[in-house]
């Protein structure tokens, strides 16, 4: 047997994988409906994303606009979006681990 030899999956194995695929599709649809928030380290910007990481809301505080260094709004915005996306990703990995043990959460 070499590295190219393989046995096709049995019907029972295919049924198991098809069920897992259907469960992942359900999970993806459920995750897309959830919302996750993140804040900049300064607390001046808050971002909300859906479970797929798409930005759904962004709140820049009035204080951020009045501060002496308004150029910080850009990096603060990125921090908030990254934090929200990280929360969404962690939630998705945790749910995926329930379907496929061994998926790192």
C-alpha positions as CSV (number, residue, x, y, z in Angstrom):
1,X,0.0,0.0,0.0
2,X,1.4,3.4,-0.9
3,X,0.3,6.9,0.1
4,X,-2.1,7.0,-2.8
5,X,-4.1,3.9,-1.9
6,X,-7.4,4.5,-0.1
7,X,-10.7,2.9,0.4
8,X,-13.8,4.8,-0.5
9,X,-16.0,5.5,2.5
10,X,-18.8,3.1,3.2
11,X,-22.5,4.1,3.0
12,X,-22.6,4.3,6.8
13,X,-19.6,6.5,7.0
14,X,-21.0,8.8,4.3
15,X,-24.3,9.0,6.2
16,X,-22.4,10.1,9.4
17,X,-20.5,12.8,7.5
18,X,-23.6,14.0,5.7
19,X,-25.4,14.4,9.1
20,X,-22.4,16.3,10.4
21,X,-22.4,18.6,7.3
22,X,-26.1,19.2,7.8
23,X,-25.5,20.1,11.5
24,X,-22.7,22.5,10.4
25,X,-25.1,24.2,8.0
26,X,-27.6,24.6,10.8
27,X,-24.9,25.9,13.0
28,X,-23.7,28.4,10.4
29,X,-27.3,29.8,9.9
30,X,-27.8,30.1,13.7
31,X,-24.4,31.8,14.1
32,X,-25.1,34.3,11.4
33,X,-28.1,35.5,13.4
34,X,-26.2,36.1,16.6
35,X,-24.5,39.5,17.4
36,X,-21.2,40.0,19.1
37,X,-19.7,43.2,20.5
38,X,-16.2,44.4,21.0
39,X,-14.7,47.6,22.5
40,X,-11.5,49.5,21.8
41,X,-9.0,49.5,24.7
42,X,-9.9,53.2,25.3
43,X,-13.6,52.3,25.5
44,X,-14.4,55.1,23.1
45,X,-15.5,52.8,20.2
46,X,-17.9,49.9,20.2
47,X,-18.4,47.5,17.3
48,X,-21.1,44.9,16.7
49,X,-20.7,42.1,14.2
50,X,-22.8,39.1,13.2
51,X,-21.7,35.6,13.7
52,X,-19.9,35.7,10.3
53,X,-17.9,38.7,11.4
54,X,-19.8,41.3,9.2
55,X,-20.0,44.7,10.8
56,X,-23.6,45.5,11.8
57,X,-23.2,48.5,14.0
58,X,-20.5,50.9,15.1
59,X,-20.7,53.4,17.9
60,X,-18.1,56.2,18.3
61,X,-18.6,58.1,21.5
62,X,-18.9,61.9,21.4
63,X,-15.9,62.0,23.7
64,X,-13.8,60.4,21.0
65,X,-14.8,63.2,18.6
66,X,-13.9,65.9,21.2
67,X,-10.5,64.5,22.3
68,X,-7.3,66.2,21.5
69,X,-6.2,63.3,19.2
70,X,-9.1,62.5,16.9
71,X,-6.7,60.5,14.7
72,X,-7.0,57.7,17.3
73,X,-10.5,57.0,16.2
74,X,-9.3,54.9,13.3
75,X,-7.1,52.5,15.4
76,X,-9.8,52.4,18.1
77,X,-12.3,51.4,15.4
78,X,-10.1,48.6,14.2
79,X,-9.5,47.4,17.8
80,X,-13.3,47.3,18.5
81,X,-14.0,45.4,15.2
82,X,-11.2,42.9,15.8
83,X,-12.5,42.3,19.4
84,X,-16.0,41.7,18.2
85,X,-14.8,39.3,15.4
86,X,-12.7,37.4,17.9
87,X,-15.8,36.9,20.1
88,X,-17.8,35.7,17.1
89,X,-15.0,33.3,16.1
90,X,-14.6,31.9,19.6
91,X,-18.3,31.2,19.9
92,X,-18.3,29.5,16.5
93,X,-15.3,27.3,17.4
94,X,-16.9,26.3,20.7
95,X,-20.1,25.2,18.9
96,X,-18.1,23.4,16.2
97,X,-16.3,21.5,18.8
98,X,-19.6,20.1,19.9
99,X,-20.1,18.6,16.5
100,X,-16.5,17.5,15.8
101,X,-14.6,16.8,19.0
102,X,-11.0,17.9,18.6
103,X,-11.9,21.2,16.9
104,X,-9.9,23.7,19.0
105,X,-12.2,26.2,20.8
